[in-house]
Amino acid sequence: MKRIIFLTSLLTLSVFTFAQKKAILHYSFVQNIGGRLITSSLDQHYVNGRSIELPVIHKRLNDTTIYDGGKVVKNIYINGNAKRFPFVLKTPLSKSLIYAESIWIKPTVLVIDSLNNFKWRISKESKNIGDVNCVKAETFFRGRNYIAWFKPDQNIQAGPWKFGGLPGIIYEVADANGLFAYALNEVELVDDFAIELKVPEAYANDQIIPHQDFINLWKETKLEVEKNNDKVTSTLNGSSSVKHAVAPLKELY
């Protein structure tokens, strides 16, 4: 009897230890803006349902140019505010989600939203993503239909961006119109994070606004930025026009 109790205790401890294990979910994100595909990378730091998602900032890009049959590699350094980066912070205990997002080329805005307000329909359909068997789920969220493929998992229940509420790890999720698509590249188990799961210090003095206020601000910015898109300026040398386009949001409202 003592041996059975001892083995049960070890099993319980093992499950608890794994549940406490920290993970970094490495996602890629592809956005279709007017037929142009923009690809970026995201890292979601996850432990016990709480997470923060941050963009992977590439400080240097390699640009390869051909000159007279010879290859020259130039290092291009990208400037930017490395502290006021966009992020998504999910906190299940408070049932809240805080994120920072930019509109057009303006600075990021700090926003609070509700957490896991997705109504998923889980189907019996499944497919393999690499060597992982995933189950299909669908949802309608704030103006768009999404299809997700997730791996059932008792210890990690996560997804990119605001996606959540499925009993496992989301490996793929995309909207039905092909504008936004996320794909999980790797789940990395770690002993510790190099960052804290909280609002970054750079936003300490920011006024936080509700999600609907952010949507209204986006609409106002879009009207302001694009108001002169049809205006043609005539000169002695001909005519010219400048067109600006504010990238669409995943949420229509």
N, C-alpha and C positions, 0 to 999 in steps of 0.2 A: 504493500500500500504506500509506504514512504517513497519507494522508487517511482511509482506512478505520479504521486504528487510532485516529486522533484522534476520529472520529465515535463509535466504540465506547466510547472513554473518556468522552466527553461523555454518552452514553446511560447508562453505568454510574453516573456521578456524579449524573445527574438522578434516577435511581431511588433511589440511596442518600440523596440529599437529601430526597426525598419521604418515604422510610421514616423519616427522622429528624424529620419534621415533627410538631409537637405538635397534638393535637386535643382539643376539648372536645365530648363527646357530651351533648346536652341531652335528657333523658328525662322523661316524665311517668309517674306511678305512681298507679294507682287501686286501692283496697282496699275490698272489700265487707264491712262489719262489721254483721251482723244486718240486712241490707237497706239500710243507709245507706252511700252511696258517699263515701269520703274520698279526695280528690285532692291529690297533692303533686308537687313538681318536684325532679329530681335532676340534678346535673352530674358527668359522669365525665371526669376529666382523664387523657388517654392519650398515651403515647409508647413505642414499641418493645415493646409487649406489657405494659408496666407501667402501672398506673392507680390512681387513688384516686377514689372516688365519694362525693360530699357532698350533703347536702340543700340546697336553695335556701331560705334563711331569709328570710321576709318580715317585716320589722320593722314594717310598717304595712299595715293593710288598710282599704279604703274600705267603709264601711257606709252605704248609702243608705236614708233613712227619709222617708216621705211625711207631711207635716203640713198639713192643710187645703188639699190640692191643691198645696202647694209642696214642692219637693225639697230636703232638707237632707243634706249629706254630712258624716259624722263620721269623723275619723281615729282608729282604734283601734290603740293600740300594744301589742305583745305582748312580755311579759317572758320571759326564759329565759336559760339558760347558753349563750352564743354560742361558748364554747370547747370544751365537752364535748359536741359534736354527734356523732350517729352517723355512721359512715363505713364504707367497704369498701375495703381496700388489697390489690391483687393484685400479687404479685411472682413472676414466672415462674422466675427464676434459683434462688430458694430453694424453688420449688414450694409456696409457702405463701400463705395468705390470712388477713389479720387484719382483724377487724371490731369495731365497737362498736355495741351495740344496747341499747335500754332494754326493761324488762319492766313493763307497766302504767305507772304514773307514777313508777317508781323511777329512780334515776340510771343512766346507760349503763354497760354492762359490757364489758370488753375481752376478746376471744375470738380464739383461733387455730384455723384450720381447714385442710383440704387444698384444693388448687387444681385446678379443671377436672376434677372427678370426675363428669362427665356422660357418659353413653353415648347419643349421638344417633343417631337413624335418619333419614337424609336421604332425602326422597322426590323424585320427579320433578315433583311439583306445584309450581306457582308462581303468584304474583299480583302485581299492581302496587299498591304503597303510594305514593300520589302519583304521581310519574313514575319511581319506582325499582322495578325488577323484582326480586322476592324469592323465595327458595326455602323450601319448608316443611321443618321438622325437628321430630321429636318425641322426648321422653325421659321416663323415670320417675325422679324424684329424691326420696329420703327421704320417701316416702309420698304424693307427688302426681304426676299426669301433667301434662306441659306441652307446649304447641304453640308453636313459634317460627317466625318468618319472618325470613330473613337475606339480605343482599346479599353475594354472593361478592366478596371483596376480598383482594388479596395484601398490602397494606400495613397495613391496620387490621383486626385480628381481636378484636372486643370485644363485650361485652354488659352489660346492667345487672345490679346486685346481684351474685350469685355466678356468674351464667350466663357460660359461655365454652366454648371447645373447638370452636367452629364455624369454618369457613374464611371468615370475613367478619364483617360488622357486623350484629348483631341489631337489626332495626327494630321488631319486635313479639314479645312473648312473654307467655303467659298460662296459668294452670292450667285444667284441664278443667272445674272446678266454678265458674269465674267469680268466684273470690275475690280473685285478684291479677292485675293486668295492667300491663305496661309498654309504652310506645310512644315511639319516637325522634322527636323534633321537629326536630332540626337537628344536623348535624356541622359544627362551627366549627374551621377550621384557624387556629392562632395561632403566633406566634413564641416566646412564653414564657407560663408560668403565673404567677398571682399567689400560688400556694401551692406547697409542696414535696410531693413524692410520698413521704411517710413518715408514721409514726404521729404525730398531733398532739401538741405539747408538753404539752397538758393531761393526757395519759395517761401521762406519763413515769414516774410513781411507782405506776401501777396494776399489780396482779398479773394476769397474763394467764392465762386458764383455757381448757381444751380445749372444743371445740364440744359434746361430750356433756354436760359439766358445765353448760353454759349451758342446754341442753334440760332437764336435771333441775331447774335453778334456776327455769326458767319453769313447769314443772309444779308445783313446790312453791309458787310465788307464786300460781298460779291457784287451787290448793286453799285457800290461806290467805285470798285476797281474796274468793272466792266462797262460802266455807263458811256464811255467814249469809244467803244470798240467799233462803232459804225461811222465814226467821224473821219472824214478824209480832208487832209490838209493840202491845199494847192500852192505850188511855188512856180517860179519861172522855169524850173527844170522838170516840172511834172507834178505828180501828186504822190502822197504817201499816207500811210495809216499805221497805227500801232494797236495791236490787240493783246489784251491781258485776259487770262482765264484762271479763276480760282478753282483749285482741285476739288472734286466732289467729296462729300463726307459719306461714311458708311451708313450713317443715320440720316434719314430725310426729315425726321422730326423727333 
